[in-house]
Amino acid sequence: MGKLATEMLKGTLEGIVLAILSGRPAYGYEITAWLRDQGFSDIAEGTIYALLVRVEQRGLVDVAKTPSEKGPPRKVYNLNARGREYLQEFWQTWSFLTQRLERLRTEGAST
């Protein structure tokens, strides 16, 4: 992934992670692995863990600790009602931006 793609991803990664969690609860490594499977190979686990801490602090997810086969218990993140509201706002903003960008791409900046 190039530098431009990485910078653009930074601005949307929170919404992407919340969208993943809207489908099912997951822990940090699962989210990172899913993203990598989807082609986001440059995403570091640390980036996802830091993001999960932020969304937890903002009250967008609920966290449960579950036993792990290896090591300490895992923190499993589950999108809560506040997180679902935030995700809905993210998708509305995403739609607004993509429509405007597509128009700009196809029509240019004509008045």
KASULTA-V783299 format. One record per pair of residues at least 24 apart in sequence whose C-alpha atoms are under 10 Angstrom apart, sorted by the first residue. I is the first residue (numbers start at 1). J is the second residue. Records with the same first field share a line. If there is no record, write none. Layout:
I: J, J
This chain:
1: 39, 40, 41, 42, 43
2: 42
5: 40
6: 40, 42, 43
9: 40, 43
10: 43, 47
12: 90, 94
13: 43, 47, 48, 51
14: 48, 51, 52, 54, 55, 87, 90
15: 83, 86, 87, 88, 89, 90, 91, 94
16: 87, 90, 91
17: 48, 51, 52, 55, 79, 87
18: 52, 55, 60, 61, 77, 78, 79, 80, 83, 84, 86, 87, 90
19: 79, 83, 84, 87, 88, 90, 91
20: 78, 79
21: 61, 76, 77, 78, 79, 80, 83, 84
22: 61, 78, 79, 80, 83, 84, 87
23: 78, 79
24: 77, 78, 79
25: 61, 62, 63, 64, 76, 77, 78, 79
26: 63, 74, 75, 76, 77, 78, 79
27: 52, 63, 64, 65, 66, 74, 75, 76, 77, 78
28: 52, 74, 75, 76, 77
29: 74
30: 76
31: 77
52: 77
55: 79, 83
56: 83
58: 82, 83
59: 83
60: 84, 85, 86, 87
